[in-house]
C-alpha cells in the first residue's frame, strides 16, 4: 500500500521538479526589465515574495476535472500567467486573483479584491469605494449630466422596512478620485443578475442566495473600479486581462478542453517563450483605452 502511494505521488513530484525553474526564469526577466527602466512596479510590491506564494498555490491548482495544472498546462502559459500577475501588481495569497486552467493553458484571472486594488493604484482612488442597494419603495433620484454623460445621485431616501433582499431593484457605487471628482456607477438588478450569470454557479451560490444585497454591492463596485482602471493612463497594460465579470469561466474551460483534446500539446514540447514586451514597447505608453465566493 505504501509503495502504491509512493508511486502515485511520483508524477506530481516529477512535474513540479520539471517546471520549478519557471518562477525563477520569470523573476529574472522581470528584474532585468525593472533595472533597465522598461517596467515599473508598485514600490510596496515584492515580486520575489509574491512569485514564491504564487508557486505554492500553483502546485495545488487543478482543472475542472481535478487534474493538476502542472500536469496539463504548457510551460509557456504558466510563465505568462505568472508574469500577468506581476504585471498587474497583484497577489494570489491576498485573494487578488486566481490561476485557472483552460484546456492546456493557464491564465491568471483577477478577482474582485484585485480589481479594487488595481483601481486604487492605477486609477487614483484614494478611499474605499462606497456602494448602496436600492430597494422597492426607496425614493431614489439621479441625473445624467448632458455634457459629460456622468451620473449624479440627487436623492436616496430609504426606510428600514424597505430593506429586503427579495426586493432589490438596483445598486450604485461611488468612487472618489485623486483630483477630487466623484464617479458614480448605477446598475439595475437585471444587469447585476446578468453579471452573476457569468460565474460558475450562475448566481446560485449560498452567498448570492443568502446575502444578495452584499453581493449586489460587490458587483457594482467591481463595475465602477473597472471603469476607473480602463480610463487610467496605463490602461493599455491591462487591456484584455480577465477578471471575474468578464466571462463564464466554466463554459470557457469546457470549450478549451474540447479544443485541446483535438490539438494535444505535451508540456515538454513547448519551448519557453519571452513573457514580456520589449523595453521600448513598455516605455511607449500607447494611447490604448482599453469582475469569492462566485464572481460577484
Secondary structure as GFF3:
##gff-version 3
##sequence-region A 1 296
A	DSSP	alpha_helix	2	19	.	.	.	ID=ss1
A	DSSP	alpha_helix	22	35	.	.	.	ID=ss2
A	DSSP	alpha_helix	47	58	.	.	.	ID=ss3
A	DSSP	alpha_helix	69	72	.	.	.	ID=ss4
A	DSSP	alpha_helix	75	87	.	.	.	ID=ss5
A	DSSP	three_ten_helix	92	94	.	.	.	ID=ss6
A	DSSP	beta_strand	97	102	.	.	.	ID=ss7
A	DSSP	beta_strand	105	110	.	.	.	ID=ss8
A	DSSP	alpha_helix	112	122	.	.	.	ID=ss9
A	DSSP	beta_strand	130	135	.	.	.	ID=ss10
A	DSSP	beta_strand	139	144	.	.	.	ID=ss11
A	DSSP	beta_strand	151	157	.	.	.	ID=ss12
A	DSSP	three_ten_helix	160	162	.	.	.	ID=ss13
A	DSSP	three_ten_helix	165	167	.	.	.	ID=ss14
A	DSSP	beta_strand	168	176	.	.	.	ID=ss15
A	DSSP	beta_strand	182	188	.	.	.	ID=ss16
A	DSSP	alpha_helix	189	196	.	.	.	ID=ss17
A	DSSP	alpha_helix	206	210	.	.	.	ID=ss18
A	DSSP	alpha_helix	212	230	.	.	.	ID=ss19
A	DSSP	three_ten_helix	235	238	.	.	.	ID=ss20
A	DSSP	alpha_helix	249	262	.	.	.	ID=ss21
A	DSSP	three_ten_helix	267	269	.	.	.	ID=ss22
A	DSSP	alpha_helix	279	283	.	.	.	ID=ss23
###
